[in-house]
Amino acid sequence: MNQIRPTTVHVDLAALRKNLAVVRARVGPSVGILAPVKGDAYGHGLVRVAQALDAENVDMFGVALVEEGKALRRAGIATPILCLGGIGTHGAEDVLEHDLTPMVYDLAAAERLDVAAKEWGTTLSIHLKVDTGMGRLGVPSGHWERFLDRLADFMNLRVDGICTHFAEADTDATFTREQARRFHRAVEAARLREFGPGRLHVANSAALSYTDLRLDLVRAGLALYGISGEPDSELTPVMRVTTEVLFVKNLPAGAGVSYGRQWFATRPTRLATLPVGYADGYPRALSNKAEVFIHGQRCPVRGRVCMDMILVDVTDVTTPVRAGDEVELLGPNIPATELAEHAGTIPYEIICGFSDRVPRAFS
Ligand SMILES: Cc1ncc(COP(=O)(O)O)c(C=O)c1O
């Protein structure tokens, strides 16, 4: 590709493989890995990331949308794919056609899948989700037994897994333990009725530290992409975002900068204009807060982030900064967690946010 604008998301597939090895070593050989690749593999590129993980024999992929599952099948991925978000009202046929495993949490969807499976003359493998306290998807724990009793009518479905999702594995161990207790009660109820239970899975990245909650599969996303809250983490960030300086100029003391002039130079100032903005996924909330890395030094963003450009202060950079010089926007020196903190968000939103306008370069 002939890339004129230099702003690029670099995806280090070797780091991805290394992070998978770290997670595997941590959970041990008896625990399977479900690799969440939803949201365009957390912004890294769905197909290339899934292909790299597939070559390392992950047990299952997790997508949010049936469409994401279809894209993986179109790319030749044959590994089981769990549609974590379920099938909505329109996905039953596609699930069968593309050999996807739906997450089921309501009887209406179960019925649609049962009808479709019967038409296809097959028994469809499904996973069930019980809501133990996240309040998002899943059969509420209080309705679980009634749900199972009704599910028994659907002869063309086979329960190959049961799961739940933690609301605060990173922040509240007491509540996480309570969710786990509710989950085990739900599994017991399924066992009594001879449903599966198949593979049990509850742990996201934050729950990996609960050794007894790894069960049969872990659904660790953020860890695979190399992001951790722990400073001494063995994980390596997979994403790096760079650009090049577009233009450099000197402004006198007192000059205001960018829309709304939210920053004024307090001294003669050298500013570099960079070709990245909120249309690329560089959040406007980073205005006047974030830093970038140029010539081995941190340089503050001055004024508001624009749609296609930002301005950074290179006055204190000891070597001359010129158009064409490389800039790290996110990477080893400017971690996603730092940008997230400045933007008042979480690192997931930062890495998922880089738009299609920014080419992905895989290495
Ligand atoms: C149902 C489900 N499981 C697992 C994950 C992976 O979580 P994490 O990236 O924190 O490991 C997610 C991500 O949001 C999810 O929605």
The ligand as a Gaussian input file, in Angstrom:
#p B3LYP/6-31G(d) Opt

LIG

0 1
 C      -18.098000     -11.830000      28.171000
 C      -16.676000     -11.396000      28.153000
 N      -15.712000     -12.276000      28.484000
 C      -14.419000     -11.934000      28.488000
 C      -14.014000     -10.655000      28.151000
 C      -12.547000     -10.311000      28.181000
 O      -12.267000      -9.402000      29.188000
 P      -10.788000      -8.870000      29.417000
 O      -10.384000      -8.198000      28.162000
 O      -10.918000      -7.922000      30.557000
 O       -9.946000     -10.052000      29.730000
 C      -14.974000      -9.714000      27.816000
 C      -14.535000      -8.348000      27.483000
 O      -15.157000      -7.364000      27.629000
 C      -16.343000     -10.083000      27.816000
 O      -17.297000      -9.210000      27.483000

